[in-house]
Amino acid sequence: MIVTVNFTSQGRMLEGQLFLPLDDKGPFATLLFEGSMTGATSQITEYLAREVSKQGFVCMMVDHSFYGDEESAAQPWESPSKRTEDIKAALNFLKEYPAVDKDKIVGVGVSVGAEFLTQICQTTSLCKGLIMVQGPFDDSQNVARDLDVPSVVIDETHLEAAVDEMVLWVRTLFNGRLVEDLKPSTYDWSQSEK
């Protein structure tokens, strides 16, 4: 089920999409998805959020509109500092949302979203883990070198496998096993098809 929610950040009204599991026995572990919000990456981010939610997680995507004083007039630029504040506001919104287990929130960064979420993880304790979804030209492995939260890099080449890997990693993270046992996953899936 998809629910549209509104919350404020820096005096601006933002909109988010919550992908809720059909099971209503929450609260649930939650993943905040952050991508480039343009082009194919936006489609990948939405696909991942929708499919992961089907496995019993709350997932959220935020519409980063970066509106000025008039919320109906979009600005032709993006402010990294405003975007990180918007992400913090989304995470704080999630902590208060009834279906969310506030102690089980993970950030999922797709493309440049991994860089923004890495900044959040370095400066706050809002995320308990970070998943970086890496495309062929991303450098996600080097972005999160010195994080104090568990993190993993997942290859976006095969999206169905990426969904399975995210679900397994988050379940392992919150079920008490050492996350260090899970090595960063940048499998060459093309080899498995031969």
C-alpha positions in Angstrom: 0.0 0.0 0.0 1.3 3.5 -0.9 0.5 6.4 1.3 1.4 10.1 0.6 2.6 11.9 3.6 3.6 15.6 4.3 6.1 17.0 6.7 8.0 20.2 7.0 11.7 21.0 6.6 13.2 24.4 7.0 9.7 25.9 6.9 8.9 24.2 3.6 6.2 21.5 3.1 7.6 18.3 1.6 5.9 15.3 0.3 6.9 11.7 0.8 5.7 8.3 -0.4 5.4 5.6 2.2 5.3 2.0 0.9 3.7 0.0 3.7 3.6 -3.7 4.1 0.2 -5.4 3.8 0.7 -6.9 7.2 -0.5 -4.5 9.9 1.4 -6.1 12.8 4.0 -3.3 13.0 6.0 -1.4 14.0 8.4 -2.4 11.2 12.0 -1.9 10.3 12.1 1.0 7.9 14.3 2.1 4.9 14.6 5.7 3.7 15.5 5.6 0.0 17.5 8.5 -1.3 18.5 8.7 -5.0 19.3 11.4 -7.5 15.5 11.9 -8.1 16.0 12.3 -11.8 15.8 10.0 -14.8 16.4 6.3 -14.5 17.8 6.5 -11.0 14.4 7.7 -9.7 12.8 4.7 -11.4 15.3 2.3 -9.8 14.8 3.9 -6.4 11.0 3.6 -6.6 11.2 0.0 -7.8 13.5 -1.0 -5.0 11.3 0.7 -2.3 8.2 -0.9 -3.7 9.7 -4.4 -3.8 11.4 -4.2 -0.4 8.2 -3.1 1.2 6.5 -6.3 0.0 9.0 -8.2 2.2 7.6 -6.6 5.4 9.4 -3.3 5.6 8.2 0.3 5.6 9.9 2.2 2.8 9.9 5.9 2.1 10.9 8.1 -0.8 11.0 11.9 -0.4 10.1 14.4 -3.1 12.9 16.9 -3.0 11.3 19.8 -4.8 13.5 22.6 -3.4 10.8 25.2 -3.7 11.4 28.9 -2.8 9.1 31.2 -0.9 6.3 30.3 -3.2 5.9 26.5 -2.9 4.4 26.4 -6.4 7.5 27.8 -8.1 10.3 25.3 -8.4 13.9 26.6 -8.4 16.2 25.5 -11.2 18.9 24.3 -8.8 19.5 21.9 -6.0 21.1 22.9 -2.6 23.1 20.1 -1.0 22.7 21.6 2.5 18.9 21.9 2.1 18.8 18.4 0.8 20.6 17.0 3.8 18.2 19.0 6.1 15.3 17.5 4.2 16.7 14.0 4.7 17.0 14.7 8.5 13.4 16.0 8.6 12.3 12.8 6.8 14.1 10.6 9.2 12.6 12.5 12.2 9.2 12.2 10.6 9.7 8.4 10.3 10.8 8.2 14.0 7.3 9.5 14.9 5.3 7.5 12.4 3.2 4.7 14.1 4.1 1.9 11.7 7.9 2.5 12.1 10.2 1.0 14.7 12.2 4.1 15.5 15.2 2.0 16.5 15.3 0.1 13.1 15.7 2.8 10.5 18.2 2.3 7.6 19.2 4.7 4.9 19.4 3.4 1.3 21.4 5.6 -1.0 21.1 5.1 -4.8 23.7 7.0 -6.8 24.4 10.4 -5.3 21.9 9.6 -2.6 24.6 7.4 -1.0 26.8 10.5 -0.6 24.0 12.5 1.1 23.1 9.6 3.4 26.7 9.1 4.3 26.9 12.7 5.5 23.7 12.1 7.6 25.3 8.9 9.1 28.5 10.8 9.9 26.8 13.7 11.7 23.7 12.1 13.3 22.5 8.9 14.9 19.2 8.8 13.0 20.2 5.8 10.8 21.2 2.5 12.3 22.7 1.3 9.0 23.5 2.4 5.4 22.9 0.5 2.2 24.7 2.0 -0.9 23.3 0.9 -4.2 26.1 1.2 -6.7 25.8 1.7 -10.4 28.5 1.2 -12.9 30.0 4.7 -12.5 29.4 5.2 -8.8 32.1 5.2 -6.2 30.0 4.2 -3.2 32.7 2.0 -1.6 35.0 5.0 -0.9 32.2 7.3 0.2 31.5 5.6 3.5 34.9 4.6 4.6 34.8 5.9 8.1 31.2 5.4 9.2 30.3 4.4 12.7 27.2 2.5 11.5 27.2 -0.8 9.6 27.1 -0.4 5.8 27.1 -2.4 2.7 27.5 -1.8 -1.0 25.0 -3.5 -3.3 25.3 -3.7 -7.1 22.3 -2.4 -9.0 23.0 -4.5 -12.1 20.3 -7.1 -11.3 17.5 -5.3 -9.4 15.8 -8.5 -8.2 19.0 -9.7 -6.6 19.6 -6.2 -5.1 16.1 -6.4 -3.4 16.9 -9.8 -2.0 20.3 -8.7 -0.7 18.8 -5.6 1.0 16.2 -7.6 2.7 18.7 -10.2 3.9 21.2 -7.5 5.1 18.6 -5.5 7.1 17.1 -8.6 8.6 20.6 -9.8 9.6 21.4 -6.3 11.0 18.4 -6.3 13.3 18.4 -9.9 14.3 21.6 -9.6 16.3 24.2 -11.3 14.1 27.4 -9.5 13.5 27.1 -7.4 10.3 30.9 -7.7 9.8 30.2 -11.3 8.8 28.5 -10.0 5.7 31.2 -8.8 3.3 30.4 -5.9 1.0 28.5 -7.4 -1.9 29.7 -6.4 -5.3 29.2 -9.7 -7.0 29.8 -10.1 -10.6 26.3 -11.6 -11.4 27.2 -12.0 -15.1 29.5 -14.9 -14.0 26.7 -16.7 -12.3 24.7 -16.8 -15.5 27.3 -18.7 -17.4 
